[in-house]
């Protein structure tokens, strides 16, 4: 299945924090003949990855910026709140 999916990188950022680095990665992913789904993943945050879903490219770009603002204390958490990913 993964070999039939295409990733479209949108933005990658690395933030340095006292506990280590936090990686924020936004991308589009699509399977053959399916619409592109947009995701923002945050790893290195309290040892629990978080992710957000976006409906369109423009929302993904703005959402990535909102996640960065939230992580740096310059804005509220993006809505919908990032979901914890089970380990």
Residue pairs with C-beta under 8 A, 6 or more apart in sequence:
1 31
4 31
4 32
5 29
5 30
5 31
6 29
6 30
6 31
7 27
7 28
7 29
8 27
8 28
8 29
8 30
8 36
9 25
9 27
10 26
10 27
10 28
10 38
10 57
10 60
10 61
10 64
11 24
11 25
11 26
11 61
11 64
12 23
12 24
12 25
12 26
13 23
13 24
13 25
13 64
13 68
14 21
14 22
14 23
14 24
15 21
15 22
15 23
15 24
15 68
15 71
15 72
16 22
17 44
20 44
21 44
22 42
22 43
22 44
22 45
22 71
23 41
23 42
23 43
23 44
24 40
24 41
24 42
24 64
24 67
24 68
24 71
25 40
25 41
25 43
26 38
26 39
26 40
26 41
26 54
26 60
26 61
26 63
26 64
27 38
27 39
28 36
28 37
28 38
28 39
28 57
28 60
29 36
29 37
29 38
29 39
30 36
30 37
36 57
37 53
38 53
38 54
38 55
38 56
38 57
38 59
38 60
38 63
39 51
39 52
39 53
39 54
39 60
40 51
40 52
40 54
40 60
40 63
40 64
40 67
41 49
41 50
41 51
42 49
42 50
42 51
42 67
42 71
42 82
43 49
45 71
48 84
48 85
48 87
49 84
49 85
50 82
50 83
50 84
50 85
51 82
51 83
51 85
52 63
52 67
52 78
52 80
52 82
52 83
53 80
54 60
54 63
63 78
66 75
66 78
67 78
67 82
69 75
70 76
70 77
70 78
